[in-house]
Amino acid sequence: MTGVEMLGLLRGGLVVSCQAYEGEPLHGPRFMTAMARSVVLGGAAGVRVNGPADVEAVRAAVPVPLIGLWKDGDGDVYITPTAEHALTIARAGADIVALDATSRPRPDGLGLAETIARVHEAGALVMADVSTAAEGVAAAELGADCVSTTLSGYTPASPRLHGPDLELVAELAGKLDVPLFAEGRISTPAEAARALELGAHAVVVGGAITRPADITLRFSRVLKEARS
Ligand SMILES: CC(=O)N[C@H](C=O)[C@@H](O)[C@H](O)[C@H](O)COP(=O)(O)O
């Protein structure tokens, strides 16, 4: 399958980010595999998965396109911070490797274009996780196969919003020739649909679907307030 065909499978669809941090009850390949199977049953067109072990296990468990990443380190650039991380995720079975494509320096000193070229040599596509329109446009020019608004709200260059950065979605949709994914704090089906209306190729939803502690908190907090 070509890269264009792979991205075509995600057009207009929902990608569900299945992630649980170390120390969380659902951490580990066993639970993330069950999560991925569950979201595919619910109609997810693709999944987004963190870390080599989860990527390898989920790859074997579901037939949909898999966006892999590796959150590592405690620096500013933590989403697949080096080319070595990216290649490990590609080898673990990701179809698309998501990596930090902000304008901040990468810890291995490699430029974005070089990092993207190495992932392509390994046979995977690259999703550029960005926080601003300028970063998205630059990443596409440097060879990224698609762009995602993942990091808006998490860099000094982007606004801290409670909900999704739909302004960025609209702006990037008008500027890019590669597919744009709307990602970050999308918490209702209506917001997801709006992102598509604004020109996103597909929508990525994480916590609102796959983080039961956070979902529970949304309910329990309201009930607690009602009691007091
Ligand atoms: C900023 C960052 O590190 N984002 C991560 C990227 O993989 C994940 O923690 C998010 O869950 C994902 O982007 C989906 O977003 P949301 O969970 O808000 O729907």
The ligand as a Gaussian input file, in Angstrom:
#p B3LYP/6-31G(d) Opt

LIG

0 1
 C        0.555000      16.918000      24.103000
 C        0.779000      15.433000      24.107000
 O        1.752000      14.959000      24.667000
 N       -0.134000      14.690000      23.449000
 C       -0.029000      13.257000      23.418000
 C        0.351000      12.796000      22.102000
 O        0.411000      11.672000      21.730000
 C       -1.173000      12.525000      24.072000
 O       -0.941000      12.632000      25.472000
 C       -2.608000      12.990000      23.809000
 O       -3.459000      12.126000      24.524000
 C       -3.019000      12.945000      22.342000
 O       -2.368000      13.977000      21.659000
 C       -4.530000      13.119000      22.118000
 O       -4.969000      14.296000      22.728000
 P       -6.171000      14.298000      23.779000
 O       -5.865000      13.240000      24.825000
 O       -6.177000      15.671000      24.349000
 O       -7.434000      13.970000      23.005000

